Amino acid sequence: MAQHQLDSELSHLQDAVSMALDCAKQLGTSAAETAISKQQGFSVGTRNKEVETVEFNKDGALGITVYRDGCKGSSSTSDLSPEAIKQAVKAADDIAKLTSQDPCHGLADAELMATEFKELDLYHPQELDAAELTQLAIDAETAMLDFDKRMKASDGASANAHTGIKVYGNSHGFIQGRCSSRYSLSCVGIGEDEQGGMQRDYDYTVARKFSELWTPEVVGKKAAEKTVNRLGARKIATAKMPVLLTPDIATGLIGHLVGAISGSSLYRKSTFLLDAINTQIFPEWFSIHEQPHLVGGLASANYDSEGVATTERNIIEAGQLMTYLLTSYSARKLNLPNTGHAGGIYNWTVSDSGQTFDELVKQMGTGLIVTEVMGQGVNPVTGDYSRGAGGFYVENGEIVHPVEEVTIAGNLKSMFSGIQAVAKDRDLRSSVRTGGILLDDLQVAGN
């Protein structure tokens, strides 16, 4: 989208938000907030180098929430005509008049609104069409299938290119818009060994700039290599042993921390980390630093989805929990300060202990590298953890054979405190930026 088109679109959406807020004010509401987003882009799916799906999406909707003395009502409309916006606001107000009062409802406090807007470099539009994305996906599949004769089929490749505009405003007078772009390419392979055993694995790349994606040849080869390496997988004997999580699986482990320290879990008392502020959760050398203003970051933002200014902070410092993740509602419920986390987290960087992933394999000695987890066996209230897993069995610091159909079990509290090391070669493809994580002994159930 050309700059003048972008400016025009932003202005149009800001006008719609402003109109909705004015309508809410005219109805005599206590406060109101409005968010509108518009996305457009292509998604192409291929399978065995044949086009399977081509989707073009261009959608958007305006959501309005109004407050009347602690009562809340919400509605939405995809029609941005003045009459449709008025109807949506009235519908939200009618709902608010019927709902029960909750003193914790309402906008975030006015003094928390963002006033500085750094250039975060999140918007890089690239003119692409379905044919170009299709070729990317097919090239990835070709590289994957050509990598090794044991690669028997593709389970699909997907190429995506999307741009979006979001505008948020509230009756504090805050109205801001932001633009972003995201491109991705993924590929899934199926391999077969001489005994007829089959395995599948995948790889992917994602970036704000199209030019920063891995090439389709790299994505395909990585997917094939991971698939071939899993051929011949078998179970291992049940035992307690160290477990080394690959970076993408380690990201999921840190994701359990996000859920456990989020406001909604805390005020519902449905977390194993109640009253954990300033307590030792991780080893003393371990830290997690949040950087909302990281230029080009996949999870960067100047403000959260309530307009609250985002702040660089330590989530974990010297192993201790320094903050919860609170929205305006959860902060009031808990009588704690709002932390500006409505809508998620912002570029968490996990500290490392100086070794590469390969060095951690050698340090582990005998244990299990986990490259895949399955199932939902995590109890957020107790922290009990039990999930199906696959990966590689290691003896004397060397990979012996691939592993499948085992279960790893423990408790998140002891898993967090039992982190032995974190690799310095981080995966930067998500909002949690971490290397592989080496855990102290977990129960591994196999044969």
N, C-alpha and C positions, 0 to 999 in steps of 0.2 A: 504494500500500500504506500503510495507516494505521501510525502510529508504533509502536503496541503490537504490530501484526503483524510489522513490520520487526524490532523488538527480539526477538520470539519466534523469528523465522526465523534471525536472526544467532546467537542463543543455541543453536539446534538445530544449526546448521552448525559452530559452535565446539565443541560437544560431540562431533560426529562426528570432527572433526580431532583432538581430544584423545584420543578412544578409539583412533584409528588409531595415534597416537604411543605410547600406553600398550601397545598390542599389539606394536608393534615393539620396545619396551623389554623386554617379557616374553620375546621370542624371542632376546634377547641380542645385538641388532644394535649396531654402534658408534654409529650416529646415524640419524636419520630426519627426513624433512620431508614435509608433506602440504599439498595445496592443494585447495580445493573451490570451485566456482563454480556459481551458479544464475542463469540469465537467463530473462526472459520478455518477450514483446512481440508486436506486430503488424507485418507488412509487407504493403503493398498495392501491386500493380502495375496500371496501366491503359495502354491503347493506343487512340489516337483516341477518347478519352472513353468507352471501354468497359472494364469490369473484366476484367482478364486473370488475375491471381493474387491470392489472399488467403491469407496464411500466419499462423498463430498458433503461436508456439513457446514451450515451457516445458520447459527441459532443464537438466541439471546433472550433474556427475560429480565424484567424489573421486579424486584421483591421489595415490599414495603412493610415495615413493622411500626405500629403505633402503640403508645402507652397512655393509659388513663388511670392515674393515681394507683399505680402498682398492678394494673390489669393490662394484659398484652394481647394484641391481635395482629395476625400477619396474613398477607395475600400476595399474589403475583400476577403479572400479565406479560405476555410476549408482544402485545399490541401497544405501541408507544404513542398512540394518538392521544391528544388531550382528554378526550371523553373516556377512553379506556383507562387512563391513569387515574382520573377522578373516581371512576367506578371501583378500581382496585383499592384506592385509599379508603373509600367509604366502606368497602367490604371488610378491610382490616379493622376499621373503627367499630363496625357493627360486632365483629368477633370480640374485640376488646371489652365491649359493654357486657358481654355474656360470660367472660372468663372470671375465675376467682382471683382475688388480689394476692400478690406476692411482693413484699417490700423489697426483695432483691432484684426485681425486674427494673429495667431502665437502661438509659445510655451509659456508656463509660463516662467518668467525670470529665468535665470540660478541660480542666488543666492538664489532662493526660494526652490531649489530642496532639498529633504530630504537627510541628511547625517548620521543620527542616526537611527538605526533600532532595537527597543526594542522587546524583546520576548513577544508577546501578547497572546500566548497560544490559538490559534484559530483552530488548526488542531488536531483532535482526531479521526483517522480512526477506524472504527469498522467493523469487518467482519460480514456482515449480508446477508441473502438471502431472496428471495421472500416469502418463507414459514414462516420465523420468523416474517417478517413485517406483513404478513397476519394474523398470530396468535395475534399479538399486536392489530390490528384493530378489530378482532373478539372479543377479550377479552374486549376491551373497549365497544363494542356494547352490549355484554352480561351483563356487569356490569350496563350499562345504562338501558337495558330492564328489568333487575331483580330488579331495585331499587324501583319501584312502579307499581302497577297494572294499573295505568293510562297511563303508557308509552306503547303506542300501536305499535310503529314501529320505526325503525331507518331510518333516511334520509341519512345515509352513514357515514362511518368512513374512515379515510385516514392515512396511515403511510408512512413516507418518510425518506430516508437516502441518503445524497449527500455529496460528497467531490469535491473540485475544486482547480485548480491551475491557478493563473493569473500572467502574466508577462507584465510589461510596460517598454518601453524604448523610449528615444528621442535623438535627435542629440546634446544635451548638454553633452552626454556621460553617461546619467542616464539609467541604466538597473537594474530593481529589480523584484523579484518574491515573491509571497506569497501564502500560502496554507491555506485552511479553510475547515471546516466540519460543517454540520447542519443536525439536526435530528428533526422530528416533528411527532406529533400524534394528530388527531382531531376526534371529534365525534359529530353528529347532531341527535337530537331526536325529535320525534313527540308524543305529548301527547293528550289525549282526556278526557274531563270531562263527568259527568253523563248526561249533557244536549246535548252532541254531539259537544260541542265547542272544537276546536283543536288549538294547539299552537306548535311552534317549537323553539328550542334554541340549543346552541352548547357550547363546550369548547375545549381548545387545550393546548398543551404544546410544547415548542421549546427550543433547547439547542445546544451548540457546542459539548458537550459530550453526548453520548448516555446514559450514566449512570445517567445523571442529568435530564432526562425526568421524568415527573410524571409517575407513574405506569398507565397502561391502566384502572385499577379499579378506580383510582382517576379521570381520565379524564371522564370515563363513568358516574360515580356517579355525578360529577359536572354538566355534560351536562343534566342529568336526573333531578337533583334538580332544575336547572334553568328553565327547560321546565315545570315541574309540578307547580312551583311557578307562572307561567304565566297563568295557566288555570283559567278561569272565568274572564278574562280581559274585561274591558269595558271602554267606554269613560268617560270623566269628563266634567264638565261645563267649558266653556271658562272663563278664568280669568288670571290675572297677578299673578305670584307666584314664589318663589325661586325654582331653579332647581339644583339637585345634579347629576352630571355626574359620572357614574361608571368609574373606571380607564381606561378601554379599550376605552370608549367613550371620556374621557378626553384627551387621546392620540391624537384622531382625532382633537380635538379643538386646541391643540398645533400644530398639523400639518398644520392648516390654517395659523399660524404664520410663519412657515417655508416657505410656498409659498409666503406670503406677503413680506418677507424680502430677497427673493432670487433675484440675480442680473438680471435675465431675466425679472422678473416682474417689477423691478425698471426702467430699461432702456426703457422698453416699456410703462412705466407710467400706468401699469395696476394693481396697488395695492393701497389699502387704507392707506398704511404706507409709502408714499413718504415723504422724508425729515424728517424721524422720529428719526434719531440718536440723542441720549442724550435727548430724550423727554420721559415724563412719560406715559407709556402705561398700566402698571399693578400697583397694590397697592405697596406701599413702601417696604413691608415685602417680596415681591415676587421676586424670582430669578430663572434663568435657567443657569446651569453650564454644559459645554461641556467637555467630557473626552475621547478624541480619543484613549488614550493609556490604557484604562481600560482592565486589564488582563481578557481574556475570554469573553469580551463584544460582543454582537451580532452586534454592529456597530463600532468595533475598527479598526483602521488603522494607520500605521506610515506615510502614504502619501496618497494624493487624486489621482484621476484618471488622473492627469496631472503631477504626481511626486512631487507636492508641499508638503512640510512637514506639517503635521497636528499639531495643537497647542491647548493645554488646554486653555479655555477662558470662561469668563462670556458672555453669550448671552444677558441675562437680569440681571441687577444689581440694587438693590433697586427700582425695578419696571421700570427702564429706559432701553431703547434699546441701547446696547453698540456696536453692529456690524451688518452689513449686511452679507449675505452669497454669496461670489463672486468667480467666476472662473476667469481665465486669460482674457477671452473675455469680460465678464461683467465688470470686474475691469477697463479695458481700456475704455470701453464705458462710464463708469461713472467717469473716472479719479480718482479712489480710489484704495487703496491697495488690492491685491489679498488675500483672506482669506483662501484659500485651501479647498474650498467646492465643487470642481468638483466631482460629483458623490454622493453627499448627505451630511447628517449630521452624527455626531459621538457621540452616547451615551449622549443624553441630560438628565440631572437629574433636575426635577422640585422641588423647595424647598417646604417644608410642613409647616403647621401652628400648628403641634403638636398633632392633634386629629386623632383617628382612623376613618375609614369610618362609623362605627356604631355610633360613637359619633357625626359625622356630620349629620347623620339622625336625631338624637335627637335635635341638634342645629338648624336644619332647621325648626323644628316645623311643619308647614303645607306647603306642596309643592309637587314636583314631582321628584322622582328618575328616571333618564333616563338610560335605559340599552340597548337601540337600537335606531339608527337613520337611516332614509331611504331617498333616493333622493339626488339630487345634487343642492339643493337650496341655494347656497352660491355665492354671487357676489364678486369676488376678488377685483374689482375696488372700490366699495362703502363699502364693508364689510357687506352688508345686508345678514342676515342669516335666512333661513326658511326651516325647514326639518321635515318630518314626524318622529314620535317618539313613543316609547312604554316604559313601565316601571312600576312604582308603585306609587300610591297616598299615601301620608303621612299626618296624622293629629296628632297634639300634640306629634310629635316625634316617632310615631308608624306607621308601614305600615298597611294601611286599605284594599287595594285591588290592583290587577294588572290593568294596563292601556294599552289600545291599540288605534290606529287610532286617535292620536292627532298630532298637529303640534306645534313645539316650534319656536318662532321667536324673533329676536333681531338684533343688529348690533355688529359685532365682536369687534369694538373699545370699545363700552360700556360693552360688555361681558367680555373683558379682564380687563378693569378697575374696573368692578363690581365683580371680584372674591372675595368671602368672606373668603374662607378657602380652604386648600388642605390637604387631608388625608396623614398620614405618612406611611400607608401600600401600598407600590407602586407595580404596575405591571411592571415587568422587562422583558417582552416578546417582546419588540420592541426597536427601536432606541430612543424612548422617554420614559423615566422612571418616571412615575407620579402616585400619588394616585388619589382618586376621587376628583373632583373639585366642590365646592359649588358656584353657581352663584347667584347674586342678581336677583330680579324679572325679568322674561322673560314673554312674551305673550304666553300663552298656549291656543290653539284653539281646542275645543272639541265640545260638544253639543251646 
